[in-house]
Amino acid sequence: MILRVACDTNVLVSAFIAAGPPSRILEETINGRIELVLPRPVIVELERILTGKLGFEEDRWQATEQLLVNLAAELVDAPAGRPEAISGDPDDDLILACVVEAEVEVLVSGDRRHLLPLGEHRGVRIVTPQALLAELRGG
């Protein structure tokens, strides 16, 4: 069975700026080992960080966004209404609401402050990129 996985913004930022476990998560998606679910709020935040903070030119951002959309098995809109306050960060709560609604099995995050300490929320496991890769290797 293929895992339904969503990545937090910080994982996707890392995937596009450096080699390492986050970029290997995208490789696992390309290889068909995981099904990537992409919350639209993550795309919005990713654009803000890559273009605003990291200086991606517009055409580079467009190519990045197109790659993600092509890789994603599903794009998920933010649910209506205010998300339940869980993590201490409203942006992270919105991502949690998206992944729960999309029936994602695993949320991959590097957020050691708000998300990883939760470990699990409404059936969605929250793990580091390294932990997911180890799981896929059967470790």
C-alpha positions as CSV (number, residue, x, y, z in Angstrom):
1,M,0.0,0.0,0.0
2,I,1.3,3.5,-0.9
3,L,1.3,6.0,1.9
4,R,-0.6,9.3,1.5
5,V,1.9,11.9,2.6
6,A,1.9,15.7,2.9
7,C,4.9,17.8,3.6
8,D,5.1,20.9,5.8
9,T,6.4,24.0,4.1
10,N,9.8,23.8,5.8
11,V,10.4,20.3,4.3
12,L,9.6,21.6,0.8
13,V,11.8,24.6,1.2
14,S,14.7,22.3,2.2
15,A,13.9,20.0,-0.7
16,F,14.3,22.8,-3.2
17,I,17.5,24.4,-1.8
18,A,19.6,21.5,-0.7
19,A,20.2,17.8,-1.1
20,G,19.2,15.6,1.8
21,P,16.2,13.8,3.3
22,P,13.6,16.4,2.2
23,S,14.6,16.1,-1.4
24,R,14.6,12.3,-1.1
25,I,11.0,12.5,-0.1
26,L,10.2,14.1,-3.5
27,E,12.3,11.4,-5.2
28,E,10.2,8.7,-3.4
29,T,7.1,10.5,-4.8
30,I,8.6,10.4,-8.3
31,N,9.4,6.7,-7.8
32,G,5.8,6.0,-6.9
33,R,6.6,4.9,-3.3
34,I,4.5,7.6,-1.7
35,E,1.4,9.6,-2.8
36,L,2.0,13.3,-2.3
37,V,-0.9,15.4,-1.1
38,L,-0.4,19.1,-1.4
39,P,-2.3,21.5,0.8
40,R,-2.9,24.9,-1.0
41,P,-1.8,26.9,2.1
42,V,1.6,25.1,1.9
43,I,1.9,26.3,-1.7
44,V,1.1,29.9,-0.7
45,E,3.6,29.8,2.1
46,L,6.2,28.1,0.0
47,E,5.9,30.9,-2.7
48,R,6.3,33.6,0.0
49,I,9.5,32.0,1.4
50,L,11.1,31.0,-1.9
51,T,10.5,34.3,-3.7
52,G,10.5,36.7,-0.7
53,K,13.2,35.4,1.6
54,L,15.3,33.2,-0.7
55,G,15.2,35.3,-3.9
56,F,13.7,32.8,-6.4
57,E,12.9,34.6,-9.6
58,E,9.3,34.4,-10.9
59,D,10.2,31.8,-13.6
60,R,12.0,29.6,-11.1
61,W,9.1,29.8,-8.7
62,Q,6.7,28.9,-11.6
63,A,8.8,25.9,-12.5
64,T,8.9,24.8,-8.8
65,E,5.2,25.1,-8.4
66,Q,4.5,23.3,-11.6
67,L,6.8,20.4,-10.5
68,L,4.9,20.1,-7.2
69,V,1.5,20.2,-8.9
70,N,2.5,17.6,-11.4
71,L,3.9,15.3,-8.6
72,A,0.9,15.7,-6.3
73,A,-1.7,13.1,-6.3
74,E,-4.1,15.6,-4.9
75,L,-4.3,19.4,-4.2
76,V,-6.2,20.2,-1.0
77,D,-8.0,23.4,-0.3
78,A,-8.1,24.8,3.2
79,P,-11.3,23.8,5.0
80,A,-13.9,26.4,5.6
81,G,-13.9,28.2,9.0
82,R,-11.2,28.6,11.6
83,P,-9.0,25.5,12.2
84,E,-8.9,24.0,15.7
85,A,-6.1,25.4,17.8
86,I,-3.8,22.5,18.3
87,S,-0.1,23.4,17.8
88,G,0.3,26.9,19.1
89,D,0.8,28.2,15.5
90,P,-2.3,29.2,13.5
91,D,-0.5,28.4,10.2
92,D,0.4,24.9,11.4
93,D,-3.2,24.4,12.6
94,L,-4.4,25.2,9.1
95,I,-2.0,22.6,7.6
96,L,-3.2,20.0,10.2
97,A,-6.8,20.8,9.3
98,C,-6.0,20.3,5.6
99,V,-4.2,16.9,6.1
100,V,-6.9,15.6,8.4
101,E,-9.6,16.5,5.8
102,A,-7.6,14.9,3.0
103,E,-7.2,11.7,5.0
104,V,-3.4,11.9,4.8
105,E,-1.6,9.2,6.7
106,V,1.7,11.0,7.4
107,L,2.6,14.7,7.7
108,V,6.4,15.2,7.2
109,S,7.7,18.1,9.1
110,G,10.9,19.6,10.5
111,D,9.0,21.8,12.9
112,R,10.3,20.7,16.3
113,R,8.5,23.5,18.1
114,H,4.9,23.1,17.0
115,L,4.2,20.0,14.9
116,L,6.7,17.2,15.7
117,P,6.0,17.2,19.5
118,L,2.3,16.3,18.7
119,G,3.5,13.0,17.2
120,E,0.0,12.3,15.8
121,H,-3.3,14.3,15.3
122,R,-6.6,12.6,14.4
123,G,-4.9,9.7,12.8
124,V,-2.2,11.6,11.0
125,R,1.3,10.7,12.1
126,I,3.7,13.6,12.2
127,V,7.3,12.5,11.5
128,T,10.6,13.9,10.3
129,P,11.8,13.3,6.7
130,Q,14.5,11.0,8.1
131,A,11.8,8.9,10.0
132,L,9.7,8.5,6.9
133,L,12.7,7.5,4.8
134,A,13.7,4.9,7.4
135,E,10.1,3.6,7.4
136,L,10.1,3.3,3.6
137,R,13.4,1.4,3.8
138,G,11.7,-1.0,6.2
139,G,13.8,0.2,9.1
